[in-house]
Structure formats: C-alpha cells, structure tokens
Amino acid sequence: MKVFKLEIIILEEDVETMEEARMLVVNAHLPNHISLDVLSCREADIGEWHDGHLLNNRNTCDEELKRLFPNET
C-alpha cells in the first residue's frame, strides 16, 4: 500500500477561508476505501480575480506561485 501527499491549488471566489478549502478536500466523494485528509494548508492573498490573472496563465503561473509562497519547495 502506498500513501500519497498532494499539494493542490483551489481558485474559487466562493471559498474564503483555509478551513473551507480544507473541507472541500476532506468531504470530496472518492472511491470506496480511500482515506483523505489535508496535512497542511497555507494561504496567500491574490487580489481580484480576472481572466488575465498571472495564476490563470500556464506561462506565468509557476513564477506567481513562487512569489506568493516563497521559501517553499
């Protein structure tokens, strides 16, 4: 058996807190016998969302994530 630790990004204007984001993952309907929990959660203010946002572009997303979450591997 293997265990998998995943880091995900949730971009949704209706999710306003880390607890709401965490509960989206914890309460996800997954196939039988899969145990899922969130081990860590961090947050960053990304300003107002728009189609031209740096996180909405594959060419700029990685650099923007590095800026928002510095010193993380």
Secondary structure, DSSP 8 states (H G I E B T S, - for coil): ------------TT--SHHHHHHHHHT---STT--------------S--TT-GGG-TTTHHHHHHHHSTT--
